[in-house]
Amino acid sequence: MSILSDKQIRHYAEQHGMIEPFEPRQVRQGDDGTKRISHGLSSYGYDIRCAREFKVFTNVHSTVVDPKNFDEKSFVDIESDVCIIPPNSFALARTVEYFRIPRNVLTVCLGKSTYARCGI
């Protein structure tokens, strides 16, 4: 088994709907020239985008944090272009892209350092 090249990723995305919406090139700036967090197809990988929906965990109620039974009061749902993460909190984000991974393809999802520095 080997890592899929950008050509193979493009083939799976365009012919089999593996990534939707699919951006066939790496985008680093908007149409107006403003800098953006890169997304799209790159060499041996695909950079995803965060959608506008975030789930922020904040323990303002000082409840016991049980990973198998989270208290819903500890989460705040946010839909916005901006997500402010309070101290001692973290946010979960949804991707813009939807993935249909074939059974013969193995994926590895790594956090983008740009998002990690923001606490997402």
C-alpha positions as CSV (number, residue, x, y, z in Angstrom):
1,M,0.0,0.0,0.0
2,S,1.3,3.4,-0.9
3,I,0.3,7.0,-0.3
4,L,-2.0,8.4,-3.0
5,S,-0.4,11.0,-5.2
6,D,-2.2,14.2,-6.1
7,K,-3.1,12.7,-9.5
8,Q,-4.6,9.7,-7.8
9,I,-6.5,11.9,-5.2
10,R,-7.9,14.0,-8.1
11,H,-9.0,10.8,-10.0
12,Y,-10.9,9.4,-6.9
13,A,-12.4,12.8,-6.2
14,E,-13.5,13.5,-9.8
15,Q,-14.5,10.0,-10.8
16,H,-15.8,8.5,-7.6
17,G,-17.0,11.6,-5.6
18,M,-14.4,10.9,-2.8
19,I,-14.2,14.6,-1.8
20,E,-17.1,17.1,-2.3
21,P,-16.8,20.0,-3.0
22,F,-13.4,19.3,-4.5
23,E,-10.8,22.0,-5.1
24,P,-8.3,20.7,-7.7
25,R,-5.6,23.2,-6.8
26,Q,-4.2,24.6,-3.6
27,V,-5.8,28.0,-2.9
28,R,-3.9,30.4,-0.7
29,Q,-5.7,33.7,-1.4
30,G,-9.1,34.9,-2.2
31,D,-10.3,36.2,-5.6
32,D,-9.7,39.7,-4.2
33,G,-6.0,38.9,-3.3
34,T,-6.5,38.6,0.5
35,K,-4.5,35.9,2.2
36,R,-6.4,32.8,3.3
37,I,-5.7,29.6,5.1
38,S,-4.7,27.2,2.3
39,H,-7.1,24.6,1.1
40,G,-7.4,22.1,-1.8
41,L,-5.3,19.5,-3.5
42,S,-1.6,19.6,-2.7
43,S,1.3,17.2,-3.3
44,Y,0.2,13.8,-1.7
45,G,-2.6,15.4,0.3
46,Y,-5.7,17.5,0.5
47,D,-6.2,20.5,2.9
48,I,-9.7,20.8,4.2
49,R,-11.6,23.9,5.3
50,C,-13.5,24.5,8.5
51,A,-17.2,25.3,8.1
52,R,-19.1,28.0,10.0
53,E,-20.3,25.6,12.7
54,F,-18.4,25.1,15.9
55,K,-19.0,23.3,19.1
56,V,-17.1,25.0,22.0
57,F,-16.5,23.1,25.2
58,T,-16.2,25.3,28.2
59,N,-16.5,24.1,31.8
60,V,-18.1,27.2,33.3
61,H,-20.4,25.1,35.5
62,S,-17.4,23.3,37.0
63,T,-19.0,19.9,36.3
64,V,-17.2,16.6,36.3
65,V,-15.9,15.9,32.8
66,D,-16.7,12.4,31.8
67,P,-15.6,11.6,28.2
68,K,-18.3,8.9,28.0
69,N,-21.1,11.1,29.2
70,F,-20.5,14.8,28.5
71,D,-22.9,17.2,30.1
72,E,-24.6,19.1,27.2
73,K,-24.5,22.3,29.3
74,S,-20.8,22.3,28.9
75,F,-21.1,22.9,25.1
76,V,-22.0,26.0,23.2
77,D,-23.0,25.8,19.6
78,I,-21.8,28.6,17.4
79,E,-22.5,29.4,13.8
80,S,-20.3,32.2,12.6
81,D,-17.3,33.1,10.5
82,V,-15.4,33.8,13.8
83,C,-15.1,31.5,16.8
84,I,-13.8,33.0,20.0
85,I,-12.5,30.2,22.3
86,P,-12.5,31.2,26.0
87,P,-9.5,30.3,28.2
88,N,-9.3,26.6,29.2
89,S,-11.7,25.7,26.5
90,F,-11.5,24.1,23.1
91,A,-13.6,24.0,19.9
92,L,-14.6,21.3,17.5
93,A,-15.2,22.2,13.9
94,R,-17.0,20.6,11.0
95,T,-15.4,20.5,7.5
96,V,-16.8,22.1,4.4
97,E,-15.9,19.0,2.5
98,Y,-17.7,15.7,2.7
99,F,-15.6,12.5,2.2
100,R,-16.6,9.1,0.7
101,I,-13.5,7.0,1.3
102,P,-13.4,3.8,-0.8
103,R,-12.7,0.5,1.1
104,N,-9.3,0.2,-0.7
105,V,-8.1,3.6,0.5
106,L,-6.7,4.4,3.9
107,T,-6.7,8.0,5.1
108,V,-4.8,9.8,7.7
109,C,-6.2,13.1,9.1
110,L,-3.8,15.4,10.7
111,G,-4.6,18.7,12.4
112,K,-3.6,21.7,10.4
113,S,-1.0,23.6,12.4
114,T,-2.7,26.9,11.5
115,Y,-5.9,25.7,13.2
116,A,-4.1,24.0,16.1
117,R,-2.4,27.3,17.0
118,C,-6.0,28.7,17.3
119,G,-7.2,25.9,19.6
120,I,-9.3,24.1,17.0
